[in-house]
Amino acid sequence: MFLENPKRIAGLLLVLLWALTVLALMERQVRKSLKGKPLYGLYPENRPSPAPTGARLLEAFATLSVVIIHDASGTHRLLAQYSDVQRTILRLLNLPDPALRTFRRRCGM
C-alpha cells in the first residue's frame, strides 16, 4: 500500500497504535482476572494457557456470527450463542450482558 500523503501515514499509524493499545489492555485484563490460573479452551486438545495472548483471545471469537432470519414478519438479526470459552473470556473482561444488548441494538438486532 502506498501512502504518499504524510497525513494519511500519520493517520494509519494512529489507528494501529489504538488497535495495539486495545489489544494490550484486553490481554492485561484477562491475565489479571485469571489470577495465575490457566485458561482452558484456547489451544487444541484443551491445553491450559497460563498467559493468553490477545491474538488467541480474538481468535476465540472467530466463530461468532450474526444469524439473519427472513420470515413473514420481516428480517431479524440474532447474535449466535456463545461457546463456553467465549463466555469465560467475556466474564474475565468484565463485559456484562447489557453491554452486549447495546451492541445488538446498534446493529439493528
SVG drawing of the C-alpha trace seen along z (x, -y; Angstrom):
<svg xmlns="http://www.w3.org/2000/svg" viewBox="-46 -15 51 48">
<polyline fill="none" stroke="black" stroke-width="0.4" points="0.0,0.0 1.5,-3.4 0.6,-6.3 2.1,-9.3 0.4,-11.9 2.1,-12.3 -1.2,-13.0 -2.5,-9.6 0.6,-7.9 0.2,-9.5 -3.5,-8.6 -2.7,-4.9 0.0,-4.8 -2.5,-6.3 -5.1,-3.7 -2.5,-1.0 -1.4,-2.4 -5.1,-2.5 -5.6,1.1 -2.4,2.3 -3.4,0.4 -6.8,2.1 -5.3,5.5 -2.7,5.0 -5.4,3.8 -7.6,6.7 -4.7,9.1 -3.8,7.4 -7.4,7.5 -7.8,11.2 -4.5,12.2 -5.3,10.1 -8.7,11.7 -7.2,15.2 -5.0,14.5 -2.4,17.0 -4.8,19.8 -4.7,21.2 -7.5,20.6 -8.6,23.8 -10.0,24.0 -7.9,21.6 -5.4,24.2 -6.1,27.6 -6.7,30.6 -8.0,28.1 -4.4,27.4 -4.1,24.8 -3.0,21.3 -1.5,19.6 -0.9,16.3 -3.3,16.0 -2.3,13.6 -4.5,11.0 -4.4,12.8 -5.6,16.1 -8.4,14.2 -9.6,12.6 -9.3,15.9 -11.7,17.5 -14.4,15.1 -13.7,16.0 -16.7,18.4 -19.1,15.9 -21.6,14.8 -24.8,12.9 -27.8,15.1 -30.2,13.4 -33.7,14.8 -36.2,13.8 -39.8,14.7 -43.3,13.3 -42.9,10.7 -39.6,9.3 -35.9,9.7 -34.4,10.5 -30.8,10.4 -29.6,12.5 -26.2,12.9 -25.3,16.6 -24.9,18.3 -21.5,18.1 -19.3,21.1 -18.1,21.8 -14.7,20.3 -16.3,17.1 -18.5,16.8 -15.4,17.2 -13.4,14.6 -16.3,12.1 -16.6,12.8 -12.9,12.2 -13.1,9.0 -16.0,7.9 -18.3,7.3 -21.8,7.7 -24.7,8.9 -26.3,5.3 -23.2,4.2 -23.8,6.9 -27.5,5.8 -26.3,2.3 -24.2,3.8 -27.2,5.7 -29.4,2.7 -26.8,0.6 -26.6,3.3 -30.3,3.5 -30.7,6.8"/>
</svg>
